[in-house]
Amino acid sequence: MSNSEKVLEKISGVTTEWINGKMHEYGLKRKDLTAEIGIDKSYLSLLFAKPENPRKIQLSKPMKAMFFYYFLSKELKK
């Protein structure tokens, strides 16, 4: 498996649970994500909504990649 395939596999594993875990690991709140990434707070609310919420949105591949690299940059700054 090439390096790019490994990265793509890691990116595909990004879920809201993964994001919540990373937020906890780095002591971040949703408002930190809105400030540092520029994501609208209403987008985050719908992203983290309960599954039964009809307005809940799913993570697209580009958004998964954005979160993956955002938290990778946090890890590299340790």
mmJSON file of the N, C-alpha and C atoms, coordinates in Angstrom:
{"data_MODEL":{"atom_site":{
"group_PDB":["ATOM","ATOM","ATOM","ATOM","ATOM","ATOM","ATOM","ATOM","ATOM","ATOM","ATOM","ATOM","ATOM","ATOM","ATOM","ATOM","ATOM","ATOM","ATOM","ATOM","ATOM","ATOM","ATOM","ATOM","ATOM","ATOM","ATOM","ATOM","ATOM","ATOM","ATOM","ATOM","ATOM","ATOM","ATOM","ATOM","ATOM","ATOM","ATOM","ATOM","ATOM","ATOM","ATOM","ATOM","ATOM","ATOM","ATOM","ATOM","ATOM","ATOM","ATOM","ATOM","ATOM","ATOM","ATOM","ATOM","ATOM","ATOM","ATOM","ATOM","ATOM","ATOM","ATOM","ATOM","ATOM","ATOM","ATOM","ATOM","ATOM","ATOM","ATOM","ATOM","ATOM","ATOM","ATOM","ATOM","ATOM","ATOM","ATOM","ATOM","ATOM","ATOM","ATOM","ATOM","ATOM","ATOM","ATOM","ATOM","ATOM","ATOM","ATOM","ATOM","ATOM","ATOM","ATOM","ATOM","ATOM","ATOM","ATOM","ATOM","ATOM","ATOM","ATOM","ATOM","ATOM","ATOM","ATOM","ATOM","ATOM","ATOM","ATOM","ATOM","ATOM","ATOM","ATOM","ATOM","ATOM","ATOM","ATOM","ATOM","ATOM","ATOM","ATOM","ATOM","ATOM","ATOM","ATOM","ATOM","ATOM","ATOM","ATOM","ATOM","ATOM","ATOM","ATOM","ATOM","ATOM","ATOM","ATOM","ATOM","ATOM","ATOM","ATOM","ATOM","ATOM","ATOM","ATOM","ATOM","ATOM","ATOM","ATOM","ATOM","ATOM","ATOM","ATOM","ATOM","ATOM","ATOM","ATOM","ATOM","ATOM","ATOM","ATOM","ATOM","ATOM","ATOM","ATOM","ATOM","ATOM","ATOM","ATOM","ATOM","ATOM","ATOM","ATOM","ATOM","ATOM","ATOM","ATOM","ATOM","ATOM","ATOM","ATOM","ATOM","ATOM","ATOM","ATOM","ATOM","ATOM","ATOM","ATOM","ATOM","ATOM","ATOM","ATOM","ATOM","ATOM","ATOM","ATOM","ATOM","ATOM","ATOM","ATOM","ATOM","ATOM","ATOM","ATOM","ATOM","ATOM","ATOM","ATOM","ATOM","ATOM","ATOM","ATOM","ATOM","ATOM","ATOM","ATOM","ATOM","ATOM","ATOM","ATOM","ATOM","ATOM","ATOM","ATOM","ATOM","ATOM","ATOM","ATOM","ATOM","ATOM","ATOM"],
"id":[1,2,3,4,5,6,7,8,9,10,11,12,13,14,15,16,17,18,19,20,21,22,23,24,25,26,27,28,29,30,31,32,33,34,35,36,37,38,39,40,41,42,43,44,45,46,47,48,49,50,51,52,53,54,55,56,57,58,59,60,61,62,63,64,65,66,67,68,69,70,71,72,73,74,75,76,77,78,79,80,81,82,83,84,85,86,87,88,89,90,91,92,93,94,95,96,97,98,99,100,101,102,103,104,105,106,107,108,109,110,111,112,113,114,115,116,117,118,119,120,121,122,123,124,125,126,127,128,129,130,131,132,133,134,135,136,137,138,139,140,141,142,143,144,145,146,147,148,149,150,151,152,153,154,155,156,157,158,159,160,161,162,163,164,165,166,167,168,169,170,171,172,173,174,175,176,177,178,179,180,181,182,183,184,185,186,187,188,189,190,191,192,193,194,195,196,197,198,199,200,201,202,203,204,205,206,207,208,209,210,211,212,213,214,215,216,217,218,219,220,221,222,223,224,225,226,227,228,229,230,231,232,233,234],
"type_symbol":["N","C","C","N","C","C","N","C","C","N","C","C","N","C","C","N","C","C","N","C","C","N","C","C","N","C","C","N","C","C","N","C","C","N","C","C","N","C","C","N","C","C","N","C","C","N","C","C","N","C","C","N","C","C","N","C","C","N","C","C","N","C","C","N","C","C","N","C","C","N","C","C","N","C","C","N","C","C","N","C","C","N","C","C","N","C","C","N","C","C","N","C","C","N","C","C","N","C","C","N","C","C","N","C","C","N","C","C","N","C","C","N","C","C","N","C","C","N","C","C","N","C","C","N","C","C","N","C","C","N","C","C","N","C","C","N","C","C","N","C","C","N","C","C","N","C","C","N","C","C","N","C","C","N","C","C","N","C","C","N","C","C","N","C","C","N","C","C","N","C","C","N","C","C","N","C","C","N","C","C","N","C","C","N","C","C","N","C","C","N","C","C","N","C","C","N","C","C","N","C","C","N","C","C","N","C","C","N","C","C","N","C","C","N","C","C","N","C","C","N","C","C","N","C","C","N","C","C","N","C","C","N","C","C"],
"label_atom_id":["N","CA","C","N","CA","C","N","CA","C","N","CA","C","N","CA","C","N","CA","C","N","CA","C","N","CA","C","N","CA","C","N","CA","C","N","CA","C","N","CA","C","N","CA","C","N","CA","C","N","CA","C","N","CA","C","N","CA","C","N","CA","C","N","CA","C","N","CA","C","N","CA","C","N","CA","C","N","CA","C","N","CA","C","N","CA","C","N","CA","C","N","CA","C","N","CA","C","N","CA","C","N","CA","C","N","CA","C","N","CA","C","N","CA","C","N","CA","C","N","CA","C","N","CA","C","N","CA","C","N","CA","C","N","CA","C","N","CA","C","N","CA","C","N","CA","C","N","CA","C","N","CA","C","N","CA","C","N","CA","C","N","CA","C","N","CA","C","N","CA","C","N","CA","C","N","CA","C","N","CA","C","N","CA","C","N","CA","C","N","CA","C","N","CA","C","N","CA","C","N","CA","C","N","CA","C","N","CA","C","N","CA","C","N","CA","C","N","CA","C","N","CA","C","N","CA","C","N","CA","C","N","CA","C","N","CA","C","N","CA","C","N","CA","C","N","CA","C","N","CA","C","N","CA","C","N","CA","C","N","CA","C","N","CA","C","N","CA","C","N","CA","C"],
"label_alt_id":[null,null,null,null,null,null,null,null,null,null,null,null,null,null,null,null,null,null,null,null,null,null,null,null,null,null,null,null,null,null,null,null,null,null,null,null,null,null,null,null,null,null,null,null,null,null,null,null,null,null,null,null,null,null,null,null,null,null,null,null,null,null,null,null,null,null,null,null,null,null,null,null,null,null,null,null,null,null,null,null,null,null,null,null,null,null,null,null,null,null,null,null,null,null,null,null,null,null,null,null,null,null,null,null,null,null,null,null,null,null,null,null,null,null,null,null,null,null,null,null,null,null,null,null,null,null,null,null,null,null,null,null,null,null,null,null,null,null,null,null,null,null,null,null,null,null,null,null,null,null,null,null,null,null,null,null,null,null,null,null,null,null,null,null,null,null,null,null,null,null,null,null,null,null,null,null,null,null,null,null,null,null,null,null,null,null,null,null,null,null,null,null,null,null,null,null,null,null,null,null,null,null,null,null,null,null,null,null,null,null,null,null,null,null,null,null,null,null,null,null,null,null,null,null,null,null,null,null,null,null,null,null,null,null],
"label_comp_id":["MET","MET","MET","SER","SER","SER","ASN","ASN","ASN","SER","SER","SER","GLU","GLU","GLU","LYS","LYS","LYS","VAL","VAL","VAL","LEU","LEU","LEU","GLU","GLU","GLU","LYS","LYS","LYS","ILE","ILE","ILE","SER","SER","SER","GLY","GLY","GLY","VAL","VAL","VAL","THR","THR","THR","THR","THR","THR","GLU","GLU","GLU","TRP","TRP","TRP","ILE","ILE","ILE","ASN","ASN","ASN","GLY","GLY","GLY","LYS","LYS","LYS","MET","MET","MET","HIS","HIS","HIS","GLU","GLU","GLU","TYR","TYR","TYR","GLY","GLY","GLY","LEU","LEU","LEU","LYS","LYS","LYS","ARG","ARG","ARG","LYS","LYS","LYS","ASP","ASP","ASP","LEU","LEU","LEU","THR","THR","THR","ALA","ALA","ALA","GLU","GLU","GLU","ILE","ILE","ILE","GLY","GLY","GLY","ILE","ILE","ILE","ASP","ASP","ASP","LYS","LYS","LYS","SER","SER","SER","TYR","TYR","TYR","LEU","LEU","LEU","SER","SER","SER","LEU","LEU","LEU","LEU","LEU","LEU","PHE","PHE","PHE","ALA","ALA","ALA","LYS","LYS","LYS","PRO","PRO","PRO","GLU","GLU","GLU","ASN","ASN","ASN","PRO","PRO","PRO","ARG","ARG","ARG","LYS","LYS","LYS","ILE","ILE","ILE","GLN","GLN","GLN","LEU","LEU","LEU","SER","SER","SER","LYS","LYS","LYS","PRO","PRO","PRO","MET","MET","MET","LYS","LYS","LYS","ALA","ALA","ALA","MET","MET","MET","PHE","PHE","PHE","PHE","PHE","PHE","TYR","TYR","TYR","TYR","TYR","TYR","PHE","PHE","PHE","LEU","LEU","LEU","SER","SER","SER","LYS","LYS","LYS","GLU","GLU","GLU","LEU","LEU","LEU","LYS","LYS","LYS","LYS","LYS","LYS"],
"label_asym_id":["A","A","A","A","A","A","A","A","A","A","A","A","A","A","A","A","A","A","A","A","A","A","A","A","A","A","A","A","A","A","A","A","A","A","A","A","A","A","A","A","A","A","A","A","A","A","A","A","A","A","A","A","A","A","A","A","A","A","A","A","A","A","A","A","A","A","A","A","A","A","A","A","A","A","A","A","A","A","A","A","A","A","A","A","A","A","A","A","A","A","A","A","A","A","A","A","A","A","A","A","A","A","A","A","A","A","A","A","A","A","A","A","A","A","A","A","A","A","A","A","A","A","A","A","A","A","A","A","A","A","A","A","A","A","A","A","A","A","A","A","A","A","A","A","A","A","A","A","A","A","A","A","A","A","A","A","A","A","A","A","A","A","A","A","A","A","A","A","A","A","A","A","A","A","A","A","A","A","A","A","A","A","A","A","A","A","A","A","A","A","A","A","A","A","A","A","A","A","A","A","A","A","A","A","A","A","A","A","A","A","A","A","A","A","A","A","A","A","A","A","A","A","A","A","A","A","A","A","A","A","A","A","A","A"],
"label_entity_id":["1","1","1","1","1","1","1","1","1","1","1","1","1","1","1","1","1","1","1","1","1","1","1","1","1","1","1","1","1","1","1","1","1","1","1","1","1","1","1","1","1","1","1","1","1","1","1","1","1","1","1","1","1","1","1","1","1","1","1","1","1","1","1","1","1","1","1","1","1","1","1","1","1","1","1","1","1","1","1","1","1","1","1","1","1","1","1","1","1","1","1","1","1","1","1","1","1","1","1","1","1","1","1","1","1","1","1","1","1","1","1","1","1","1","1","1","1","1","1","1","1","1","1","1","1","1","1","1","1","1","1","1","1","1","1","1","1","1","1","1","1","1","1","1","1","1","1","1","1","1","1","1","1","1","1","1","1","1","1","1","1","1","1","1","1","1","1","1","1","1","1","1","1","1","1","1","1","1","1","1","1","1","1","1","1","1","1","1","1","1","1","1","1","1","1","1","1","1","1","1","1","1","1","1","1","1","1","1","1","1","1","1","1","1","1","1","1","1","1","1","1","1","1","1","1","1","1","1","1","1","1","1","1","1"],
"label_seq_id":[1,1,1,2,2,2,3,3,3,4,4,4,5,5,5,6,6,6,7,7,7,8,8,8,9,9,9,10,10,10,11,11,11,12,12,12,13,13,13,14,14,14,15,15,15,16,16,16,17,17,17,18,18,18,19,19,19,20,20,20,21,21,21,22,22,22,23,23,23,24,24,24,25,25,25,26,26,26,27,27,27,28,28,28,29,29,29,30,30,30,31,31,31,32,32,32,33,33,33,34,34,34,35,35,35,36,36,36,37,37,37,38,38,38,39,39,39,40,40,40,41,41,41,42,42,42,43,43,43,44,44,44,45,45,45,46,46,46,47,47,47,48,48,48,49,49,49,50,50,50,51,51,51,52,52,52,53,53,53,54,54,54,55,55,55,56,56,56,57,57,57,58,58,58,59,59,59,60,60,60,61,61,61,62,62,62,63,63,63,64,64,64,65,65,65,66,66,66,67,67,67,68,68,68,69,69,69,70,70,70,71,71,71,72,72,72,73,73,73,74,74,74,75,75,75,76,76,76,77,77,77,78,78,78],
"pdbx_PDB_ins_code":[null,null,null,null,null,null,null,null,null,null,null,null,null,null,null,null,null,null,null,null,null,null,null,null,null,null,null,null,null,null,null,null,null,null,null,null,null,null,null,null,null,null,null,null,null,null,null,null,null,null,null,null,null,null,null,null,null,null,null,null,null,null,null,null,null,null,null,null,null,null,null,null,null,null,null,null,null,null,null,null,null,null,null,null,null,null,null,null,null,null,null,null,null,null,null,null,null,null,null,null,null,null,null,null,null,null,null,null,null,null,null,null,null,null,null,null,null,null,null,null,null,null,null,null,null,null,null,null,null,null,null,null,null,null,null,null,null,null,null,null,null,null,null,null,null,null,null,null,null,null,null,null,null,null,null,null,null,null,null,null,null,null,null,null,null,null,null,null,null,null,null,null,null,null,null,null,null,null,null,null,null,null,null,null,null,null,null,null,null,null,null,null,null,null,null,null,null,null,null,null,null,null,null,null,null,null,null,null,null,null,null,null,null,null,null,null,null,null,null,null,null,null,null,null,null,null,null,null,null,null,null,null,null,null],
"Cartn_x":[0.847,0.0,0.892,0.631,1.444,1.079,1.938,1.678,0.375,0.119,-1.116,-2.344,-2.246,-3.357,-3.578,-2.494,-2.606,-3.279,-2.894,-3.5,-4.983,-5.325,-6.731,-7.544,-6.941,-7.623,-7.874,-6.868,-7.04,-8.117,-8.108,-9.104,-10.509,-10.656,-11.986,-12.512,-11.626,-12.035,-12.468,-12.437,-12.846,-14.37,-14.837,-16.267,-16.49,-17.738,-17.998,-17.478,-17.51,-16.964,-15.454,-14.781,-13.332,-13.022,-13.809,-13.605,-13.814,-14.878,-15.125,-13.969,-13.43,-12.289,-11.07,-10.805,-9.666,-9.893,-11.137,-11.44,-11.167,-11.577,-11.329,-9.825,-9.119,-7.667,-6.919,-7.36,-6.676,-7.382,-8.407,-9.112,-9.825,-10.395,-11.057,-12.572,-13.191,-14.645,-15.072,-16.351,-16.848,-16.511,-16.566,-16.253,-14.803,-13.912,-12.517,-12.432,-13.22,-13.226,-13.756,-14.812,-15.348,-14.327,-13.573,-12.582,-11.353,-10.863,-9.608,-9.776,-10.907,-11.115,-12.003,-12.86,-13.774,-15.076,-15.391,-16.646,-17.762,-18.898,-20.053,-20.563,-20.968,-21.42,-22.693,-23.532,-24.741,-24.38,-23.31,-22.834,-22.393,-21.62,-21.155,-22.324,-23.32,-24.486,-25.185,-25.337,-25.986,-25.09,-23.797,-22.854,-22.893,-22.98,-22.974,-24.378,-25.406,-26.785,-26.994,-28.004,-28.341,-28.8,-28.555,-28.899,-30.37,-31.254,-32.681,-33.104,-32.221,-32.523,-32.544,-33.665,-33.742,-32.807,-32.333,-31.442,-29.964,-29.674,-28.282,-27.582,-26.349,-25.574,-24.443,-24.019,-22.927,-21.641,-20.535,-19.232,-18.928,-18.625,-18.195,-16.71,-16.208,-14.784,-13.889,-14.196,-13.347,-13.366,-14.524,-14.6,-13.844,-13.903,-13.123,-11.637,-11.197,-9.787,-9.404,-10.276,-9.99,-9.814,-10.721,-10.601,-9.357,-9.069,-7.883,-6.623,-6.466,-5.254,-5.229,-6.386,-6.44,-5.885,-6.364,-5.892,-4.471,-4.064,-2.673,-1.757,-2.167,-1.347,-1.253,-2.326,-2.297,-1.304,-1.317,-0.416,1.039,1.313,2.689,3.219,2.322,2.731,3.041,2.697,2.95,4.41],
"Cartn_y":[-1.178,0.0,1.241,2.157,3.372,4.348,5.345,6.349,7.093,7.436,8.169,7.308,6.009,5.109,5.018,5.022,4.991,6.255,7.392,8.663,8.675,8.226,8.181,7.269,6.178,5.269,5.954,6.686,7.415,8.485,9.199,10.25,9.661,8.51,7.899,7.477,7.321,6.952,8.119,9.323,10.503,10.506,10.52,10.566,11.67,11.956,12.954,12.469,11.168,10.62,10.836,10.628,10.853,12.321,13.212,14.647,15.012,14.49,14.759,14.275,13.103,12.576,13.472,13.955,14.856,16.194,16.685,17.93,17.77,16.641,16.365,16.259,15.555,15.365,16.698,17.656,18.947,20.041,19.673,20.643,21.723,21.334,22.301,22.24,23.363,23.463,23.802,23.7,24.002,25.428,26.348,27.744,27.886,27.016,27.033,26.62,25.618,25.18,26.283,26.961,28.035,29.149,29.442,30.519,30.115,28.891,28.474,27.965,27.348,26.779,27.68,28.438,29.304,28.627,27.546,26.84,27.532,27.68,28.304,27.432,28.07,27.294,26.51,27.007,26.254,24.969,25.019,23.815,22.778,23.223,22.288,21.708,22.532,22.035,20.927,21.12,20.092,18.872,19.087,17.982,17.083,17.702,16.951,16.66,16.92,16.653,15.154,14.831,13.421,12.793,11.496,10.818,10.948,11.046,11.13,12.523,13.493,14.845,14.831,15.197,15.148,16.142,17.145,18.14,17.778,16.669,16.263,16.101,16.589,16.457,15.456,14.863,13.893,14.575,14.017,14.552,14.174,15.161,14.896,14.538,13.987,13.64,14.86,16.012,17.189,17.656,17.558,17.971,16.99,15.704,14.717,15.032,15.358,15.689,16.946,17.946,19.189,18.933,18.162,17.852,17.017,16.048,15.209,16.063,16.948,17.77,18.848,19.332,20.299,19.662,18.463,17.816,17.284,16.932,16.548,17.734,18.927,20.114,20.357,20.083,20.209,19.212,17.992,16.943,17.304,17.857,18.205,19.381,20.194,21.343,20.956,19.719,19.261,19.363],
"Cartn_z":[0.0,0.0,0.0,-0.919,-1.019,0.101,0.298,1.331,1.074,-0.182,-0.485,-0.211,-0.454,-0.146,1.358,2.134,3.595,4.111,3.548,3.959,3.606,2.402,1.998,2.906,3.339,4.255,5.593,6.095,7.356,7.22,6.112,5.891,5.839,5.207,5.105,6.474,7.455,8.806,9.672,9.135,9.898,10.024,11.266,11.576,12.603,12.906,13.945,15.297,15.527,16.77,16.82,15.704,15.609,15.881,15.273,15.472,16.939,17.554,18.976,19.836,19.511,20.257,20.139,18.94,18.727,19.425,19.406,20.104,21.593,22.15,23.568,23.837,22.963,23.111,23.153,22.338,22.26,23.051,23.811,24.64,23.843,22.716,21.838,21.991,21.8,21.781,20.354,20.087,18.74,18.331,19.299,18.962,18.513,19.015,18.563,17.094,16.721,15.319,14.411,14.852,14.009,13.84,14.89,14.813,14.003,14.202,13.574,12.143,11.857,10.529,9.675,10.34,9.611,9.224,9.918,9.656,10.427,9.788,10.412,11.558,12.665,13.821,13.519,12.615,12.267,11.511,10.698,10.006,11.036,12.034,13.065,13.847,14.142,14.874,14.097,12.802,11.978,11.795,11.766,11.632,12.867,14.056,15.306,15.839,15.03,15.45,15.647,16.426,16.65,15.337,15.177,13.91,13.513,14.494,14.167,13.679,13.79,13.308,11.775,11.164,9.694,8.997,9.709,9.106,9.265,9.974,10.182,8.837,8.782,7.549,7.756,6.667,6.685,6.242,6.67,6.266,4.82,4.016,2.642,2.664,1.577,1.501,1.698,1.063,1.299,2.758,3.412,4.819,5.71,5.388,6.14,6.016,4.813,4.59,5.354,5.353,6.063,7.554,8.157,9.578,9.851,8.991,9.165,9.201,8.226,8.161,9.235,9.645,10.747,12.018,12.345,13.565,13.412,12.206,11.974,12.264,11.863,12.145,13.644,14.378,15.846,16.434,15.903,16.389,16.123,14.96,14.601,15.407,15.956,16.77,18.205,18.595,19.977,20.323],
"occupancy":[1.0,1.0,1.0,1.0,1.0,1.0,1.0,1.0,1.0,1.0,1.0,1.0,1.0,1.0,1.0,1.0,1.0,1.0,1.0,1.0,1.0,1.0,1.0,1.0,1.0,1.0,1.0,1.0,1.0,1.0,1.0,1.0,1.0,1.0,1.0,1.0,1.0,1.0,1.0,1.0,1.0,1.0,1.0,1.0,1.0,1.0,1.0,1.0,1.0,1.0,1.0,1.0,1.0,1.0,1.0,1.0,1.0,1.0,1.0,1.0,1.0,1.0,1.0,1.0,1.0,1.0,1.0,1.0,1.0,1.0,1.0,1.0,1.0,1.0,1.0,1.0,1.0,1.0,1.0,1.0,1.0,1.0,1.0,1.0,1.0,1.0,1.0,1.0,1.0,1.0,1.0,1.0,1.0,1.0,1.0,1.0,1.0,1.0,1.0,1.0,1.0,1.0,1.0,1.0,1.0,1.0,1.0,1.0,1.0,1.0,1.0,1.0,1.0,1.0,1.0,1.0,1.0,1.0,1.0,1.0,1.0,1.0,1.0,1.0,1.0,1.0,1.0,1.0,1.0,1.0,1.0,1.0,1.0,1.0,1.0,1.0,1.0,1.0,1.0,1.0,1.0,1.0,1.0,1.0,1.0,1.0,1.0,1.0,1.0,1.0,1.0,1.0,1.0,1.0,1.0,1.0,1.0,1.0,1.0,1.0,1.0,1.0,1.0,1.0,1.0,1.0,1.0,1.0,1.0,1.0,1.0,1.0,1.0,1.0,1.0,1.0,1.0,1.0,1.0,1.0,1.0,1.0,1.0,1.0,1.0,1.0,1.0,1.0,1.0,1.0,1.0,1.0,1.0,1.0,1.0,1.0,1.0,1.0,1.0,1.0,1.0,1.0,1.0,1.0,1.0,1.0,1.0,1.0,1.0,1.0,1.0,1.0,1.0,1.0,1.0,1.0,1.0,1.0,1.0,1.0,1.0,1.0,1.0,1.0,1.0,1.0,1.0,1.0,1.0,1.0,1.0,1.0,1.0,1.0],
"B_iso_or_equiv":[0.0,0.0,0.0,0.0,0.0,0.0,0.0,0.0,0.0,0.0,0.0,0.0,0.0,0.0,0.0,0.0,0.0,0.0,0.0,0.0,0.0,0.0,0.0,0.0,0.0,0.0,0.0,0.0,0.0,0.0,0.0,0.0,0.0,0.0,0.0,0.0,0.0,0.0,0.0,0.0,0.0,0.0,0.0,0.0,0.0,0.0,0.0,0.0,0.0,0.0,0.0,0.0,0.0,0.0,0.0,0.0,0.0,0.0,0.0,0.0,0.0,0.0,0.0,0.0,0.0,0.0,0.0,0.0,0.0,0.0,0.0,0.0,0.0,0.0,0.0,0.0,0.0,0.0,0.0,0.0,0.0,0.0,0.0,0.0,0.0,0.0,0.0,0.0,0.0,0.0,0.0,0.0,0.0,0.0,0.0,0.0,0.0,0.0,0.0,0.0,0.0,0.0,0.0,0.0,0.0,0.0,0.0,0.0,0.0,0.0,0.0,0.0,0.0,0.0,0.0,0.0,0.0,0.0,0.0,0.0,0.0,0.0,0.0,0.0,0.0,0.0,0.0,0.0,0.0,0.0,0.0,0.0,0.0,0.0,0.0,0.0,0.0,0.0,0.0,0.0,0.0,0.0,0.0,0.0,0.0,0.0,0.0,0.0,0.0,0.0,0.0,0.0,0.0,0.0,0.0,0.0,0.0,0.0,0.0,0.0,0.0,0.0,0.0,0.0,0.0,0.0,0.0,0.0,0.0,0.0,0.0,0.0,0.0,0.0,0.0,0.0,0.0,0.0,0.0,0.0,0.0,0.0,0.0,0.0,0.0,0.0,0.0,0.0,0.0,0.0,0.0,0.0,0.0,0.0,0.0,0.0,0.0,0.0,0.0,0.0,0.0,0.0,0.0,0.0,0.0,0.0,0.0,0.0,0.0,0.0,0.0,0.0,0.0,0.0,0.0,0.0,0.0,0.0,0.0,0.0,0.0,0.0,0.0,0.0,0.0,0.0,0.0,0.0,0.0,0.0,0.0,0.0,0.0,0.0],
"pdbx_formal_charge":[null,null,null,null,null,null,null,null,null,null,null,null,null,null,null,null,null,null,null,null,null,null,null,null,null,null,null,null,null,null,null,null,null,null,null,null,null,null,null,null,null,null,null,null,null,null,null,null,null,null,null,null,null,null,null,null,null,null,null,null,null,null,null,null,null,null,null,null,null,null,null,null,null,null,null,null,null,null,null,null,null,null,null,null,null,null,null,null,null,null,null,null,null,null,null,null,null,null,null,null,null,null,null,null,null,null,null,null,null,null,null,null,null,null,null,null,null,null,null,null,null,null,null,null,null,null,null,null,null,null,null,null,null,null,null,null,null,null,null,null,null,null,null,null,null,null,null,null,null,null,null,null,null,null,null,null,null,null,null,null,null,null,null,null,null,null,null,null,null,null,null,null,null,null,null,null,null,null,null,null,null,null,null,null,null,null,null,null,null,null,null,null,null,null,null,null,null,null,null,null,null,null,null,null,null,null,null,null,null,null,null,null,null,null,null,null,null,null,null,null,null,null,null,null,null,null,null,null,null,null,null,null,null,null],
"auth_seq_id":[1,1,1,2,2,2,3,3,3,4,4,4,5,5,5,6,6,6,7,7,7,8,8,8,9,9,9,10,10,10,11,11,11,12,12,12,13,13,13,14,14,14,15,15,15,16,16,16,17,17,17,18,18,18,19,19,19,20,20,20,21,21,21,22,22,22,23,23,23,24,24,24,25,25,25,26,26,26,27,27,27,28,28,28,29,29,29,30,30,30,31,31,31,32,32,32,33,33,33,34,34,34,35,35,35,36,36,36,37,37,37,38,38,38,39,39,39,40,40,40,41,41,41,42,42,42,43,43,43,44,44,44,45,45,45,46,46,46,47,47,47,48,48,48,49,49,49,50,50,50,51,51,51,52,52,52,53,53,53,54,54,54,55,55,55,56,56,56,57,57,57,58,58,58,59,59,59,60,60,60,61,61,61,62,62,62,63,63,63,64,64,64,65,65,65,66,66,66,67,67,67,68,68,68,69,69,69,70,70,70,71,71,71,72,72,72,73,73,73,74,74,74,75,75,75,76,76,76,77,77,77,78,78,78],
"auth_comp_id":["MET","MET","MET","SER","SER","SER","ASN","ASN","ASN","SER","SER","SER","GLU","GLU","GLU","LYS","LYS","LYS","VAL","VAL","VAL","LEU","LEU","LEU","GLU","GLU","GLU","LYS","LYS","LYS","ILE","ILE","ILE","SER","SER","SER","GLY","GLY","GLY","VAL","VAL","VAL","THR","THR","THR","THR","THR","THR","GLU","GLU","GLU","TRP","TRP","TRP","ILE","ILE","ILE","ASN","ASN","ASN","GLY","GLY","GLY","LYS","LYS","LYS","MET","MET","MET","HIS","HIS","HIS","GLU","GLU","GLU","TYR","TYR","TYR","GLY","GLY","GLY","LEU","LEU","LEU","LYS","LYS","LYS","ARG","ARG","ARG","LYS","LYS","LYS","ASP","ASP","ASP","LEU","LEU","LEU","THR","THR","THR","ALA","ALA","ALA","GLU","GLU","GLU","ILE","ILE","ILE","GLY","GLY","GLY","ILE","ILE","ILE","ASP","ASP","ASP","LYS","LYS","LYS","SER","SER","SER","TYR","TYR","TYR","LEU","LEU","LEU","SER","SER","SER","LEU","LEU","LEU","LEU","LEU","LEU","PHE","PHE","PHE","ALA","ALA","ALA","LYS","LYS","LYS","PRO","PRO","PRO","GLU","GLU","GLU","ASN","ASN","ASN","PRO","PRO","PRO","ARG","ARG","ARG","LYS","LYS","LYS","ILE","ILE","ILE","GLN","GLN","GLN","LEU","LEU","LEU","SER","SER","SER","LYS","LYS","LYS","PRO","PRO","PRO","MET","MET","MET","LYS","LYS","LYS","ALA","ALA","ALA","MET","MET","MET","PHE","PHE","PHE","PHE","PHE","PHE","TYR","TYR","TYR","TYR","TYR","TYR","PHE","PHE","PHE","LEU","LEU","LEU","SER","SER","SER","LYS","LYS","LYS","GLU","GLU","GLU","LEU","LEU","LEU","LYS","LYS","LYS","LYS","LYS","LYS"],
"auth_asym_id":["A","A","A","A","A","A","A","A","A","A","A","A","A","A","A","A","A","A","A","A","A","A","A","A","A","A","A","A","A","A","A","A","A","A","A","A","A","A","A","A","A","A","A","A","A","A","A","A","A","A","A","A","A","A","A","A","A","A","A","A","A","A","A","A","A","A","A","A","A","A","A","A","A","A","A","A","A","A","A","A","A","A","A","A","A","A","A","A","A","A","A","A","A","A","A","A","A","A","A","A","A","A","A","A","A","A","A","A","A","A","A","A","A","A","A","A","A","A","A","A","A","A","A","A","A","A","A","A","A","A","A","A","A","A","A","A","A","A","A","A","A","A","A","A","A","A","A","A","A","A","A","A","A","A","A","A","A","A","A","A","A","A","A","A","A","A","A","A","A","A","A","A","A","A","A","A","A","A","A","A","A","A","A","A","A","A","A","A","A","A","A","A","A","A","A","A","A","A","A","A","A","A","A","A","A","A","A","A","A","A","A","A","A","A","A","A","A","A","A","A","A","A","A","A","A","A","A","A","A","A","A","A","A","A"],
"auth_atom_id":["N","CA","C","N","CA","C","N","CA","C","N","CA","C","N","CA","C","N","CA","C","N","CA","C","N","CA","C","N","CA","C","N","CA","C","N","CA","C","N","CA","C","N","CA","C","N","CA","C","N","CA","C","N","CA","C","N","CA","C","N","CA","C","N","CA","C","N","CA","C","N","CA","C","N","CA","C","N","CA","C","N","CA","C","N","CA","C","N","CA","C","N","CA","C","N","CA","C","N","CA","C","N","CA","C","N","CA","C","N","CA","C","N","CA","C","N","CA","C","N","CA","C","N","CA","C","N","CA","C","N","CA","C","N","CA","C","N","CA","C","N","CA","C","N","CA","C","N","CA","C","N","CA","C","N","CA","C","N","CA","C","N","CA","C","N","CA","C","N","CA","C","N","CA","C","N","CA","C","N","CA","C","N","CA","C","N","CA","C","N","CA","C","N","CA","C","N","CA","C","N","CA","C","N","CA","C","N","CA","C","N","CA","C","N","CA","C","N","CA","C","N","CA","C","N","CA","C","N","CA","C","N","CA","C","N","CA","C","N","CA","C","N","CA","C","N","CA","C","N","CA","C","N","CA","C","N","CA","C","N","CA","C","N","CA","C","N","CA","C","N","CA","C"],
"pdbx_PDB_model_num":[1,1,1,1,1,1,1,1,1,1,1,1,1,1,1,1,1,1,1,1,1,1,1,1,1,1,1,1,1,1,1,1,1,1,1,1,1,1,1,1,1,1,1,1,1,1,1,1,1,1,1,1,1,1,1,1,1,1,1,1,1,1,1,1,1,1,1,1,1,1,1,1,1,1,1,1,1,1,1,1,1,1,1,1,1,1,1,1,1,1,1,1,1,1,1,1,1,1,1,1,1,1,1,1,1,1,1,1,1,1,1,1,1,1,1,1,1,1,1,1,1,1,1,1,1,1,1,1,1,1,1,1,1,1,1,1,1,1,1,1,1,1,1,1,1,1,1,1,1,1,1,1,1,1,1,1,1,1,1,1,1,1,1,1,1,1,1,1,1,1,1,1,1,1,1,1,1,1,1,1,1,1,1,1,1,1,1,1,1,1,1,1,1,1,1,1,1,1,1,1,1,1,1,1,1,1,1,1,1,1,1,1,1,1,1,1,1,1,1,1,1,1,1,1,1,1,1,1,1,1,1,1,1,1]
}}}
